Amino acid sequence: MISGIGVDIIEVARVEKLIDRDDKFLQKIFTQTEINYCRQFTNKAQHFAGRFSVKEAFLKAMGTGWSNGLKFNEIETVNDDLGKPEIILYGTTKEIFMRQNFDIAHVSIAHLKEYATAVVVIEK
């Protein structure tokens, strides 16, 4: 049963300014796995923006927003062997997800030169 849906869109240039300006931003928002993944691409800002959009969409789907001490770097996007994106949760975010009896979060990401977007659907 679907329990929540979240969608987000962001300008790639906005994320690019933040990642070029401050390494602390990267550490606060992304996991090391995400940082390593995105840095391997020439157009790394598009990939960072996509993962940032996943985090926003996930919080919208949970229905919690930034409450209860949730952290962006506790929401990690990885790709399976076929390239399909998946969400892995850590810390407080994982605890809240489990406490709400959610089972799985499905995610889709898309990005172009100027925009990145993500959709997250959470099921019980």
C-alpha positions as CSV (number, residue, x, y, z in Angstrom):
1,M,0.0,0.0,0.0
2,I,1.4,3.4,-0.9
3,S,1.9,5.6,2.2
4,G,3.6,8.6,0.7
5,I,4.7,10.3,-2.5
6,G,7.3,13.0,-2.8
7,V,8.7,14.9,-5.8
8,D,11.4,17.5,-6.1
9,I,13.1,19.5,-8.8
10,I,16.2,21.7,-8.4
11,E,18.4,23.8,-10.6
12,V,21.8,22.1,-11.2
13,A,23.6,25.5,-11.2
14,R,22.4,26.1,-7.6
15,V,23.9,22.9,-6.4
16,E,27.1,23.5,-8.5
17,K,27.7,26.8,-6.7
18,L,27.4,25.0,-3.3
19,I,29.6,22.1,-4.1
20,D,32.3,24.3,-5.7
21,R,32.3,26.7,-2.7
22,D,32.3,24.5,0.3
23,D,33.5,20.9,1.1
24,K,31.5,21.2,4.4
25,F,28.3,21.3,2.3
26,L,29.2,18.0,0.7
27,Q,29.9,16.3,4.0
28,K,26.7,17.7,5.6
29,I,24.4,16.7,2.7
30,F,25.9,13.6,1.1
31,T,27.4,10.3,2.2
32,Q,31.0,9.5,1.2
33,T,29.6,6.9,-1.2
34,E,27.5,9.5,-2.9
35,I,30.4,12.0,-3.1
36,N,32.7,9.3,-4.6
37,Y,30.0,8.3,-7.1
38,C,29.2,11.9,-8.3
39,R,32.9,13.0,-8.5
40,Q,33.6,10.4,-11.1
41,F,31.5,12.2,-13.7
42,T,32.5,15.2,-15.9
43,N,29.1,16.6,-15.2
44,K,29.2,15.9,-11.4
45,A,26.9,18.8,-10.5
46,Q,24.0,17.0,-12.3
47,H,24.6,13.9,-10.3
48,F,24.9,15.8,-7.0
49,A,21.7,17.7,-7.8
50,G,19.8,14.5,-8.6
51,R,20.8,13.0,-5.3
52,F,20.0,16.2,-3.5
53,S,16.5,16.1,-5.1
54,V,16.1,12.5,-3.9
55,K,16.7,13.6,-0.3
56,E,14.0,16.3,-0.6
57,A,11.5,14.0,-2.3
58,F,12.1,11.4,0.3
59,L,11.3,13.8,3.2
60,K,8.2,14.9,1.4
61,A,7.1,11.3,0.9
62,M,7.7,10.5,4.6
63,G,5.5,13.5,5.5
64,T,8.0,14.7,8.1
65,G,10.0,17.4,6.4
66,W,13.1,18.4,8.5
67,S,11.5,17.4,11.9
68,N,12.9,15.1,14.6
69,G,16.6,15.6,13.7
70,L,16.5,14.1,10.3
71,K,19.7,14.6,8.3
72,F,20.3,14.6,4.6
73,N,23.5,12.5,4.9
74,E,21.4,9.8,6.5
75,I,19.5,9.3,3.2
76,E,21.9,7.7,0.6
77,T,21.2,7.0,-3.0
78,V,23.1,4.1,-4.6
79,N,22.6,2.3,-7.9
80,D,22.2,-1.4,-8.3
81,D,24.1,-3.5,-10.8
82,L,21.7,-2.4,-13.6
83,G,21.9,1.3,-12.7
84,K,18.5,1.4,-10.8
85,P,18.7,3.9,-8.0
86,E,17.9,2.7,-4.5
87,I,17.7,4.5,-1.1
88,I,19.6,3.3,1.9
89,L,18.8,4.9,5.3
90,Y,20.9,5.4,8.4
91,G,20.6,6.8,11.9
92,T,17.6,8.7,13.1
93,T,16.1,8.8,9.6
94,K,16.1,5.0,9.5
95,E,14.6,4.7,13.0
96,I,11.8,7.1,12.1
97,F,11.1,5.2,8.8
98,M,11.0,1.9,10.7
99,R,8.8,3.4,13.5
100,Q,6.2,4.4,10.9
101,N,6.2,0.8,9.7
102,F,7.3,1.7,6.2
103,D,8.6,-1.2,4.2
104,I,10.3,0.3,1.1
105,A,11.1,3.6,-0.7
106,H,11.1,3.5,-4.5
107,V,13.0,6.2,-6.3
108,S,13.4,7.6,-9.8
109,I,15.9,10.3,-10.7
110,A,16.3,12.4,-13.9
111,H,18.6,15.2,-14.8
112,L,19.4,17.5,-17.7
113,K,22.0,20.2,-18.0
114,E,19.9,22.7,-16.1
115,Y,17.6,20.7,-13.8
116,A,17.5,17.5,-11.7
117,T,14.3,15.9,-10.4
118,A,13.4,12.9,-8.3
119,V,10.2,11.0,-7.3
120,V,10.0,8.9,-4.2
121,V,7.1,6.5,-3.4
122,I,7.0,4.9,0.1
123,E,5.1,1.7,0.7
124,K,3.8,0.0,3.9
